[in-house]
Amino acid sequence: MTPAQLETIEEIFHAALDQKPDQVARFVDTACAGDELLRRKVEALLASHQQAGSFIETSAIGVATRIIESEQADLLVGQTFGHYKISKRIGSGGMGEVYLATDMTAGRKAALKLLPMRFTGDSNRLKRFQQEARAVVALNHPNILTVYEIGEDHSTHYIASELIEGETLRQRLAHGRMELSEAVDVAIQVASALAAAHEAGIVHRDVNPGNIMLRRDGYVKVLDFGIAKLAEQEAPATMPKEEALLLVETNLGSILGTVPYMSPEQACGVTADKRTDIWSLGVVLHEMVTGGTPFIGDTPREVMTSIREKEPPPLTSYNGQTPPEFQQIITKALRKEQRERFQSASEMLQALKNLRRKLEAKLERAAAPLWLRWARSPAALVLLLLVSALALALPLYRHWKPVPSLPPEKSVALVPSKSIAVLPAKAINSANRDEIYDIGIADSLILKLGSMKGFIVRPLSVMRKYADVGQEPLAAGREQKTDYVLASNYQLEGGKIRISAQLWNVASGQIEETYKSEKDAGDVFAMQDAIASEVGNVLSARFGTTPSGRTAKRGTANEEAYRLYLQGMYLSGKRTPADANKAVEVLEQSVRLDPNYAQAWAGLALVQRNIGGRASNAQEAYQKSREALNTALALDENLADAHCALCVQKMSYEYDFDGAERECKRAIELDPNSSQAHSTYSRYLNCRGRFDEGIAEIKIAIDLEPASLVNQRDYGVSLYYARRYPDAVTQLKRVIAMDEKFDTAYNWIVVALEMQGKYPEAFEWWMKGRARNFPDPDEQKITEAGKAVYQTSGWQGMLLFQVRGFEGKTDMRRPEFQGAVLYAKVGNKDKAFECLEKSYQKRESWMSLLKVEPGLDSVRDDPRFDELIKRVGLE
């Protein structure tokens, strides 16, 4: 391509940018005058400009470089840069092309961004960028794209980063504006990322929807921190204002920022600081809820003039129901003067979190029954105070003597602010690996830290898996959503064990504490306790924690009994029938070795209860579980897990609901940070129709153990029973985004959609669940049969199809309660009650949900239903 051709393309491209949007196509037609090659080049540049969402560099060199880069981009497929082999191009923008690549060293997929030569050719710019890039690589935050490497190969500079599955915020907004709650959630995560970056001295400079990724699991990732540094061409401090503005307007792509999101100081060529990012986030937040940016114009120059001189329109002009708190956040973020904005991303983050709490409280009030909403009203509060005063005054008036105060009710501890994941210890020499060290050291540390106020510690049942997968500490911390990770390794030599432990700050990616010690390996328990005590003291001194009053107990002095207990609980966590049966054998060996080992008895009860849910003789399994629980509690009445298990036993099998609540409250009292106790209490509250309380409890469980798929699913199930079906579907889809093979989430999505009458979508999710979780040929035949039925007979035909499937099961494991729901949906009341009676006789755990199951609404007016409610104990 000759210089003359490039000059022509440049002239037409510049002129097209100055046209109004509806006049661009006609202008290009006229300017190219039938030259198809010329037209294609200009249109390609305009498309690249539009796709990037920014006003790109407009000099002749810039235009030429962009054309050449566009022509050569696809030729790079198959080439290697550093140790990254390119597979295909997956994106492009003003700051470079992005490719899917394979890290040939680590064997992982990566996103490889090749930086344009027009930015890396300036040695001063490149040096500034490299300095900031090193700081970016050191960032480790769940909402910041993880950068693996900044490198150079064949004079090409590249950035290798994690590959994100999802869509950009720009792509999401192409489908329409967001609901306020969704937008606030995205903004909170972006603000959290900015706060971490600003703390490290890094300013983004180009926050816009194209640099914000929405992952399928709900996480938000901010991309391209520091890259805008390459495009920096700020006006000299001594330059007059008029000349600075001219420099900005004639070098749009060289000045920092994507024009609609530029701050006034960027639009004036003034140095950008962290408050520039706050402005840009304010623009993004405005766009998420209104569908457009607040400062508009037909050309880039007009937009920049609007940014410098005009005030953003009030949000009430888009939506009259906008909360005033939200308007205040937008207004403060978009102040022209930097000193009038939020002075830090942390300050804006706190304002957004306060708003989210108010929105959630409003949503829960709106979902509450009318009587409950009145009970929470100011009028009800006044009435309550009057009645309370009268109740207190009458006894005083009659007897005129002091009334002794009641003892204060025991309070439940608040969730601590420092969350820690303790990884299984790693043997430096794998030949010396032993579970009693790997898991035993972690168990001792978890018990010790869990007995201290100020810590929330992920349980061993959650952390056990990391002994097998060998995940890096920071990756494990991000997965568990903790503030800190405690990682350790050990070496056995000459009867001694040398321990090294590191406390990682997940947000900063830095090691904040290191502990090293050498102990006698002969007495395993003494060694574990000493290490746990010393590490606990180090962390307690660091964070200022105090003992909670809960005792950290292993429960046995028998090393082999302890080893068997660890093995049994590992097997039970695998949740297959074969592993459950093996777990029973191992745990029975453990209690034979130490009959006073309360934790092993409680573990045995748990496994036997799980077997009861699948066994042909469920009553026998449940009875064995009850006996094991009785033994565990006789040995240690303060065992929270045993009380939690007894709550399930009373609720799901014995139908003793008052007793179940007492046990669950006792479990929470003993261990306020037990995710299992809070999730169990949530299920109990749902059974009783106390949905607001149930949802609050499952949220606590999620806060304590956010990576638990079961907790996340149970949140969706709680919303289903509260008849908040759209919210249930949204939550359950998040669960599937976390794990596409989590089969029960598909089932709950189907019934939640069914309850809304969204039968085509319900069928679509039924097919997805079948395809994902039942791939073998026999199951696929059932899937195809169901598909044929739906196509000919609709959803009612699908229900009858499921009824036939239920009737084809003849063993004791047939879920009678589910059969009752199906019969109720197809209008066969007698069959529904026949199944409910069988479910009651078999003591199915589902019967605890009799009172609240929406699928039984059609039979609630039958006298038999009320009679059954009384027999179950749910009246």
N, C-alpha and C positions, 0 to 999 in steps of 0.2 A: 504494500500500500504506500503510495507516494505521499510526500509532505503536502502537496496541493490537495490531494483527496482528503487527507486528515483535516486540513484547514477548512475545507467545505463542510465536512461532517460536523466539525466543532461549531462553525457559524450557525448551521441549522439547528443543532442541538441546543445551543444557548438561546437562540431566538424562540425555540419551542417551549423552553422552560418559562419564558416570560409571557406566554399566551395563557388565556383563561382555559380551564380544563376542557370545556366543551368546544373549544376552537383549535385544539392541538392537532387532531387528525386532519382537518381541512388544511391547516397551515403546512403540515408535512407533505400532503399531496401536492400542493402548489409549489413548495420549495424544491421538491425532488424532481419535478417536471418529467415524470415517466422513467427516471433512472431507478430501476428496481434494486440494484445492488446498493446504491446510495440510500434508498428508502429503508432497506433491511437493516443497514448499519445504524441508522438514526433510530429506528424503532427498537432495535436491540438495546441501545444505550438508554432510551427512555424507559424501557421495561425494567432494565437493571436498576435504574434510578428509582422507579416506583416500588420494586420488590424490596430494595434495601430500606425503603421508608425514610431515606435521608437525601439531602441535597449534596450530591457527590462532587468531587473535585472537577473543576470546569476549565482548567487550563488546557492548552493544546496538548501538552505532554501528558496531562492526566487523561484526556480523552483517548489519545493514541494508546497509552498503556492499557486502559480499560478494554479497548477493542482487541488488542493483542491477547490480553489475559483471557478474554471471553472465548477467543478462537482456540486457544491452546489448552483450556481447562480440562476438557475431556480426554486429551492426549496423555494426561498424567496417570490414568488408571493403569494399575499394574506396576508402577514405579515405586521405589522405596526411598524414603527420606529418614535418615537415621536408621532406627530399627522398626519403622512403621511402613507397612506395605499398603498402598492405596487400593481400595476395592471399587469405590464409585463416588461420584460427587453427590452430596446430600443437601447442599445449600450454598448460598452466596450472598454477599452484601458489600457495603461500602468498605468494610475492613478486611475483606479477603474471602477466598473460596474455602468451603468446608467439605471435607471428604470423610467417608467411612474408611477406616484403616484397621489393620491388625498389628498389634504390638508383637513382633516376632520373638521378643525376649520373654515377656510375661504371658504370652498366649491369650491376650484379651482383646476385645474390640475397643476402639478408641475413635474419638472425633479429632481429625487433624485439620487445623486451620493453617493455610499457607498465606503468609502476609504479603501484600502487594509490594513490588519493588519501589513504587513511588513513595512508600512510607519508610522502607528500610534503607533506602539509598542515602538518606541524610544521617551522617554519623552521629551528630549531636542528638537528634531525635531518638535514634536507635539506642544510644547510651542511656538516655533518660528512661526509655521504655524498659530496657533490660534491668535497670535498677529497681523499677517498680514491679516488674514481672517476678523477680525473685521473692519479693514480699507477697505477691499474689499466690505463688506456689506454696508458701508457708501457711497461707490461710487454710483453715479446716473448719468448715461450718456447714450444717446440713442444707442451708439455702444458697450456698455459693458453689458454683461449678468447680469440681475438683480438677485442678490442672496437674497433669502428670509430669510434664517436661516442657521447657522452652529450649528449642534447639535450632541448629543451622546445618544445612547440608546442600552442597552444590550452589552456594551463595543464596539459597532460599531459606528464609527464616520461618519457623513453624511453631505452633503451639499444639501440644497433644493433651487432650482432656478426656474425662469420662464421657461415655456415650449416653445421652438421655433419651429415653423412650417417652414420647409425649408430643405436645404441640407448643408453639410459641403463643404468648398472650395475644400477639397480633393475629395469629390464625384463629384463636378462640373468639376474638372480638369481631372477626369477619362474619360470624354467625349471629351477632347481635350483642347488645349490652348485657351486663351481668346483674344479678340480684345484689342488693346492697351487702347482704351477709357474705356472699361469695367474694365480692370485691374487697371487702374489709379483710377477709382471711388471706387473700393474695397479698394485699398491701402489708399486712403484719409480717408475713414471711420475707417480703422484699426489704422492709424496714429493718428486720432482724439482720439480714445479710449486710445491709449498708452500715448498721451500727458496728458490726464486727470488723468490717473493712476500714471504717473511719478510725476505729480504735487502733488499727495497725498502721494508720497514716496513709491509707489508700483512698483516693477519690475516684469514683467510677467515671464521671464526666459525660456519660451517654446513656442514662437510664431511659429506656423506651420499651414498648411492648415487644419489639423484635429481640431484645436482650433478656427477656424473661420467659423461661420455659415452665410449662405446667406438666408435671409428671402424672402418670395414670393413677398413682396412689395418693394424689392430693398434695404432694410436696411441690414447692416452687423452687426453681433454681435461677439465680441471677448469673448471666454470662458476661464474658468480655471485660472483667475488671482490669483496668489499667491499659487496655488496648488503645483507647481513645488518645492516650498519651502520644502515640505515634503520629496522630493527625494534628498535634498541637501547633498552632501558629498564632500565638497571642500578640496583641499590639504592644509595642514597647511602652513602658510606664510614662515616658516623657512625650508620647505622641498626642497631639491635640485631639479632642473628642471627635471633631468632624472627620479628621483623617482616619481615626480608628474605625469609625462607622463605615467609611468607604472601604477600608481594608476588609472588614467583615463581609460586606455585601458583594465584593468582587472576588472573594475567596471562600465561598460558602462551604465547600467540602473540606477546606483546610482548617477552618475554625472548628473547635470542638463542638460536638453535639448534633443530634438529629433535629432539624429546625423546629418542628412544632413542640418539641420537648426542651428546647434550649431555655436557659434562664436569662433574665435581662442582662446580667453581667456577661454571659457568653455572647449575647447578641450585640453587646457593646465592645467586645474584644478585651474584656477585663479578666484577670486571673480567676479561674474557677476554684472554689474550695468545697468543703463537704456540704455547705448549704445549697450549692448548685444541685447536688443529688436530691436534696429535700424538695426543691422546686420541681424537678423532673418527676419525682414520685407523686407529687401533688397533681401534676398534669395527667399522669397515667391513671391515678385514682379517679379523677374527674371523667376521663374517657371510659373507664370500666363501667361506671354507673349511668352515663348519659349517652354513650355511643360515639362521642366526638370530643376532640380536644377543645380547650376553652379559647384558644387564640387562633383565628383563621384568617385566610386571605387567598387570593387567586394565584399569587406568585410567592416565592420564598421571601422576597423583599417585603411584601405586604404582611406576611406572617410575622416576620421579625419586628416590623414597625408596631404591629399589634401587641407583641410581647413586651416591647419597651414602653408603650404609651397607654394601652387600654387595660381596664380592669376585667377580670373574668365575669361572665354572666352568673347571677345567683342560681343555685341548683333548683330552687323552687320554680324557675321558669321551665325546667324540664319535668319536675315531679313535685307537686305541691305537698306531698307527704314526707319530704326529706327531713330526717331528724336534725334539729338545730346543732347538735354536737358534731354531726358529720360536716355540716356547712362550716362550722368553726375550724375544723381540721383543714379543710380545703383552703379556706380563706387565709389561714396562718401560713400554710405551706407556700402559697402563691403571692406573698407580699413582695413588692418590687424591691424594697430595701432588704438586704441580707440580714441585717440586725433585727428585723421585725419578724423573721420566720422562726420556726423551730430552730434552736441553736445546735441541736444534735439529732441524729437519727434515733437515738435512744429515747429522747423526749417525744418525738413523733410516734414511736413504737408504743410508748406507754399510753398516749392519747388514743391510739387505735385499739389497744387492748381494753381500755375502759369502755370505749364505744361497743366493742363486741360483747362485753359482759352485759351491757344494757340491752342490746338487741336480743341476746339469748334469754334474758329474764323476761323481756316483753313477749317473746315467742312462747315461753313456758306458761306465762299467765294466760295468753290467748288460747292455748291448748287445754287449759284447766277447765273442769266443769264449772257451770255458772255459780253453784253454791260455794265452790272453793275460791272463785274469783271475788265473790262478795266478801268471803271470810278474810281475804287479804286486803280489802279496801280500807280507806281511812275511817269510814263510818263504822265498819266492824271493829276496828281498833278502839275507837271511842267507846262503843258499846261494851267491848270486852273490859276496858279499864273501869267503866262504871260498875259493871257486874262484879268485877274483882274487888273493887273498893267496898261495895256493899257486903260481899261475902266476908271480907275481913272485919268490917265495922260491926256487924251484928254480934258475933261472939264477944268482941271487946265490950260492946255496950251491955250485953247480958251478964257477963261475968266480971268484967273490969279487973282482969288480972293478966300478967304477961303471958304470952303464948310462946313456948320455946320454938326456935327455928328448926326447920328440918335440916338434916345433913345434906350438904351439897351433892348433887348428882355427879357421878364420875363422868368426866369429860373425855371425849375422843380426841386424840392428838391430831393436830393439823398435819397435812402432808409436808414433810420437811423440804427445804429448798435445795439441798444438794443430793442429787441422785447419782448412784454409783453402780456400775456393772463390774463384777469381779470375775475375771476370766479364769478357767482352769489353768493350773500351773503347767508349764511346758518343761519337759526333760531336755537338757542341753544335749545329752547323749540318748538318742531314741531307744537304744538297747536297754537302758535303765528305766524306761517308762513303767510306772506302776500306778494303777488307779487310786490307790490309797494316798499317793502323793498328789497326782493330778487333780483329782476331785476332792480329796480330803483336805488339802490346804485351802482350796477355794471355799469349801463348806465351813471350815473354821473361821475364815475371814468374814464370810457372809453372816455367820451367827454372831460374831463379835460386833461388826459394824451395825448389824440390825438391832442390836441391844442398846444402841446409843441414840439419843435425841439429836436431830439435825441431819440424819442420813436417811435416805430411802434407798434400799438395796434390792436389786433384782434377785429373785429367789434362785436357788440352785437348780430347780426344775427347768428354769428358762435358760440358764447359762451352761448347763451340761452339754448341750449340742456343740459348743465351741471347742470341746476337747477333740472332736472328730473332724470338724471342718477347717480348723487352723486359721481362722479369720484374723486379720490384723486388728490391733486394739482399737484404732480410731474407727474402722469400718464397723466393728462390733458396737462401739458406743453410739454411732449414728443409727444403726439398726435398732438398738434398744432405747434410743432417744434419751440418753443420760448426759449429765453434766461432766462426769468423769468415768474413766475406765482404770481399774487396777489390774495390771498385768504382771505376771511373775514367771520366773524360770528357776529351775533347780538343777544341781549337779550332785550326784552321789559318789563319794570317793573315800575309801579308808574308814568306813563306819561313820562318816560325817555327811551332812547335807548342807550345801551352800545355797542360800536363797538370795535372789535379787528381785525386787519388786519396784515397779514404776507406776506413778499416778499420772495419767494422761488427762489433760484438759481437752475435751472433745471439740469445743468451739475454737480454741486457738491452735490445736494440734501440737501443743508443747507438753513436755514432761515437767511437772511442777514439783514432784517429790520423788526421791529415790531411796530405797531401803535395802540394805545388804546385811546378811548375818550368816553365821555358821553355827549349826546345832548338831547335837548327837542324834544320829538317825536311829539308834536302837529303840528308844521309846517313842513310837510314832505319835501317840496322843500328846505326850508332853511337848514334843517338838512342834506339833501343829498349834497347840494352845499358846506356846511361848511366842511363836511367830505372829499369831493373830493378836495377841496382847500388845506386842511391840509395835506392829503396824497400826493397830487401833489407836495407840497412844500418840503416834506421829500425826495421824490424821485428825485426831481429837484436838491436839495442840494447834494444828493449822487452821481448823474451821471453828474452834471454840465450842465443840459439842460436849454434851454431858450424858451420863448414864440415864437410861429411860426407866429403870426399875425392872425391865424384863431381863431375865437371866439367859445368857447364851449357854445352851446345854447340848452336848452331843448325845447323851442319853445312855451310853454304854461304855464300859471299860474293856470290852472284849473286842480285840482288833478284827478277828474274823467275822464276828457278828456285824460289825460296822461295815466291813467290806461287802458282805452279802446284802446288807441294807442298801448300800449305794448301787449295787448291781440290780437289785430288785426294782428300785425306783426308776432306774434307767430303762429297764424293760417295760415297765408300766407306761412310761411316757411314749413308747412307740405305738401304743393303741391298736395293736393287731391281736386277734384272738390267741394265736400261738404264743406271742410274747407275753400276753396277760397270764396265760396258764403257767408259763415258765416263771414269771414274776412271783406267782403264788408259791411255787415250789421253793424258790430262793428265799423269800421272806419267811416262809415257815421254818426253813433251816436256821435263819437268823434268830427267830424267837426261841427256837429249841436251844441254841447256844447260850442265849441270854433271855430267859423268860421275863425279866424285868425291863426289857428294852421297849419303852412306851412308843417311841417313834416308829419302830419296826411294826408294832401291833397296829398303829394307826395307818401305816402304809399298806399293810395286809388288808385292813378293812376297806381302804380305798379301791384296791384292785378287785377284791371280791364283789364290791358294789358294782363296779364297771362290768364285771362278768355277768352279774345279775341282770343287767340290761340287755344281754344277748343270749343268755342261757335258756335252754328248754325248761329247766326247773328254776325259775327266777327266785321263787320263795326260799328255796334252800340256800342259794347264794346270798340273798339279802340277810337271812338269819345268821349265816356265818360272819357276814360283815358286821352285824350288830354285836355279836359276841366279841369280836376282835376290838370293836370300839369300846365296849364296856371294860375290857381288860386294859386298854390304853389309858382310859380316863381314871380307872382305879389306881393305876401306877402314877399318873401325872395329870391331875385335874386342870393344870394350867397349860395344857397342850392345845394351842389355838387350832391347829389343823384337825385335831380329833373333834373338837366342838363344831367346826365347820362341816366335817363329814357327817356328824350326827344330825346337823340341821337338814342336810340332804336326805338322810335316811328317814327322818320324821316327816319331811315334806313329801317326798316322792314315793315312799312305800308304806309308812305307817299312817299317813294322813293326819298327823298330829300337828296342826299348823301353829297353835299357840306355843307348843314345845319347840317347834322349828325356829320360831322367831327368837325365843330365849337363847337357844344354842348359837344362833348366828350373831346376836348382839354380844354374847360372851366371847365369841371368837374375835370379833372386832375390838372388844375391850382389851383382850390379851395381846392382840397384834394389829394395831390400827393401820399398819402398812401392808397388810395381807391382801393382795389383789384377789385371791381366791375367796376370801371371806366377804369382800364387798360385792363380787360378782354373784356369789351364792345368795346373799341378802337381796340383791336386785331381782333374782329369779323368784324368791319368796314374795317380795312386794308385788311383782307382776301377777302372781297367782291370786293375790288378794284384791287385785284391782287398784292398787295404790301406785299408779303409773308414774306420776311426777317423782315420787320418792325412788321408785325403781330405776328411772332414767338417771337420777342424780347419783345413785350408788354405782351404776355401771360406768358412769363417767369417772368416778373416783378410781374404779378398778383399772380403767384405761390409762389414767394419769400415772398409776403405780406400775403398770406393765403395758406400755403402749404398743409393743411389738406383738402382743398376743392376738392371733387371729380369732381365737374363741371369744375374747373380750370384745373385739371389734364387731364380730358377728352378733354377739348377744346385745350389743347396743342397737343394731338394726332390728333384732327380734323384739326388743323392748318397745321400740317405736311402732312396730307392727301391732303388738297387743294394745298399745295406746291408741291405735287406729289412726296414726299419723303415717299413712301409707306412702305418700310421696317422699317424706323424709326417710322412711325405712328403705325404700328403693335406692335412694342416693347413698346412704350409708353402706348398704350391702354391695353396691357396685364398687365402693372404695375397697371393700374386703377382697373382692375378686381381682381388683387391680394389684393388691398386695400378693395374692396367690391365686392364679387362675384355676388351680385344681382343688380349691376348697369347696367341695361339692355341695355341702348343706347351704351355702350362701345362695347358690342358684335356686334351690327349692324355695327359699324364703322370698326371693325376688319374684318368682312365679306367683306365689299366693298373694303377695302384696299388690302386684299388678292386677291379678284376678279380682281382688276386692274393690279395685277402682273401675272395673269393667273394661280394662285395657287388654282385651283377649288376644289380639294379634301380637302385641308386645310380649304378653305372658307366654304365648306359644313360642315366640322367637327365643326367649330365655330358656324355655324347656328344652328346645333343640340344642342350644349352646351347652347347657349342662350335660345333656346326654352325650354330645360329641366329645366334650372335654373329659368326662369322668367314666364313660362306659364305652370304650373303643373296641372291645372284643366283638367278634362276628355275631354271636348269639344276642348280645345286647343291642347291637346295631339293627338286627331284625326287628326287635321291639320298637326301636326308634323309628324305623321306616313305617312300621304298622301304625304307630301313633300319628305320624305325619299324614298318612293316607286318610286316617279317620278325621283329622282336623280339616283337611282340605275338602272333605265331602260333608261333614256334619258339624263343623264349627266347634266352639268350646264345650257346648253341652255334650257333643259326641266324645270329646276328650275326657270329660268327667266319667262318662259311662265306660270308656276304654280303661280308665284307671280303676273303676269298680271291678271290672272283669279281672284285671291283674291282681287286685286284692283278693278276690274270691278264689283265684287259682293257688293261693298260698294256704297250705293245710297244717303247717307245724305250729308249735306253741309260740314261735317267734312272730307270728302274724300280728302287726300293730293294730289291735282292735280299735283303739281310739281314732287312729287315722281313717280306718274303715268307717267309723261313725260319722266323721266329718264328710267323707265322700257321699255316703248315703243321704246325709242331711242336704247336701248341695243338689242332689238329683231328685229330692222330694220324697224319699222313702223313709218316713219317720220310724216305722216299726223296726226296720232293719237297723236304723241308726241307734235306737235304744237297745236293740239286741246286742250290738257291738259295744255300746257303753257299759252294759251290764257285765259282759265278758271282760272288758278292760278293768272294771272295778274288781272283779273276782281274781283276776291275774295280778292285781296291784300294780298296774302299769303307771310309770311316773307321769305320763301325759295327763292322767286324770286330775292331777293337781291344777291343771289349766282349764278345767271344765267351766269354771265361772266366766272366763274371759275369752275363750276361743271364738273369734269372729265367724268361723266356718259353721258354728252350731246355732247361729242366730235364728234359723228357720224353725228350730224345735224348742226354743226357749219358752214359748207359750203353752207347751204341753205340761200337764200336771206331773208327768213322770220326771220331767227335768228338775222341778223344784224338789221332788222327793229324793232324787239322786244327789243334788247339791247338799241336802241335809245329811245324807249317809256319808258322803265324803268329808263333811265337816267344814264346808265352805260357806255356810249360811251367814 
